[in-house]
Amino acid sequence: MDNYDWPGWTDWVLLKELDRASIPDQPGVYMIAAHRRIHRAHGTDKQGILDIGESDNLKKRIAAFRACSLGHRNRGHMAGWRFYNFNFDSIFPHEKIMDMLENMSAKKGSLCP
C-alpha cells in the first residue's frame, strides 16, 4: 500500500500488528483500509478505504473497531459491526486490514471538540 508524506499521519500499519500501547488515548483522526483497490461508482479507490473517522480517544475507538469487526462486541463502532455482520472479511481478510492515524491533540482547530 502506498504511504504518503502527510504531516502528522503514521504510515499504514496492519491493524492486527498495531501495538495498542502505541495508539494515543487522545483526540485524532483515523483511516481503516483494505489492502487492495476497490472499484467505486466514480472510479477506483487505490487505498481501499473502508472507514474514516475521528475520536476524542483514538485508542478506545480503534479498540472498538477491532472488537466489533471480530464479533466480540455488537455495539461501539458501526463500521466494525457492519464488517462482521455483513461478512466483509470474506472479501477483505481481517489480517490484511490496515490502519493510519493522525494525532490531533497538539493541533489548533482539531476536528474533535
C-alpha positions in Angstrom: 0.0 0.0 0.0 1.3 3.4 -0.8 2.5 5.6 2.0 2.1 9.3 1.6 4.0 12.1 3.2 1.1 13.5 5.1 2.4 15.6 8.0 1.2 14.2 11.3 -0.1 10.9 9.9 1.5 7.5 10.6 2.4 5.1 7.8 -0.1 2.4 7.0 0.2 -0.4 9.6 -1.6 -3.8 9.6 -4.4 -3.5 12.2 -3.5 -6.8 13.7 0.1 -5.7 14.2 -0.7 -2.3 15.6 0.5 -2.1 19.2 -2.3 -0.9 21.3 0.1 0.9 23.6 1.4 3.0 20.7 -2.1 4.4 20.0 -2.6 7.7 21.7 -5.5 8.0 24.1 -6.0 11.5 22.7 -8.2 13.1 20.0 -7.4 12.2 16.5 -8.4 11.0 13.0 -8.0 7.5 11.6 -8.5 5.7 8.3 -9.1 1.9 8.0 -8.5 0.4 4.6 -8.3 -2.9 2.8 -5.0 -4.0 1.3 -6.3 -3.7 -2.2 -8.0 -1.4 -4.7 -11.8 -1.1 -4.6 -13.9 -0.2 -7.6 -16.3 2.5 -6.6 -19.2 4.2 -8.5 -16.9 7.1 -9.6 -13.7 5.2 -10.2 -11.0 3.2 -8.4 -10.1 3.8 -4.7 -6.4 2.9 -4.7 -6.2 2.8 -0.9 -9.4 0.7 -0.4 -10.7 3.0 2.3 -13.3 1.1 4.5 -13.8 3.8 7.2 -12.6 7.3 8.1 -13.4 8.6 11.5 -12.4 10.9 14.3 -12.5 10.4 18.0 -11.8 12.1 21.3 -9.8 8.9 22.2 -8.1 7.1 19.3 -7.1 4.1 21.5 -10.7 3.4 22.5 -12.0 4.0 19.0 -9.6 1.6 17.3 -10.2 -1.0 20.0 -13.9 -0.7 19.4 -13.5 -1.2 15.7 -11.3 -4.3 16.3 -13.8 -5.8 18.8 -16.8 -5.2 16.6 -15.2 -6.3 13.4 -14.2 -9.6 15.1 -17.7 -10.1 16.5 -16.6 -9.7 20.2 -18.9 -6.8 20.6 -22.2 -5.8 18.9 -22.0 -2.1 19.6 -19.4 0.7 19.8 -18.3 1.0 16.2 -20.8 0.9 13.4 -18.2 0.2 10.6 -16.8 -2.6 12.7 -20.2 -4.1 13.3 -21.0 -3.9 9.5 -17.7 -5.5 8.7 -18.5 -8.5 10.9 -22.2 -8.9 10.3 -22.1 -8.5 6.5 -19.1 -10.9 6.3 -16.8 -8.3 4.7 -13.9 -10.5 5.9 -14.7 -12.9 3.1 -13.8 -10.1 0.7 -11.3 -8.2 2.8 -9.5 -10.6 5.1 -9.1 -9.2 8.6 -5.4 -10.0 8.6 -4.8 -7.6 5.7 -6.8 -4.6 7.1 -4.6 -1.5 7.5 -4.8 1.5 9.8 -3.4 5.0 9.6 -3.6 7.6 12.4 -3.2 11.3 12.9 -2.9 12.6 16.5 -4.8 15.9 16.7 -4.2 16.7 20.4 -1.4 19.2 19.8 -3.1 21.0 16.9 -5.2 24.1 16.9 -8.5 23.7 15.2 -8.8 20.0 15.8 -11.8 18.3 14.3 -12.6 16.8 17.7 -14.4 19.0 20.3 
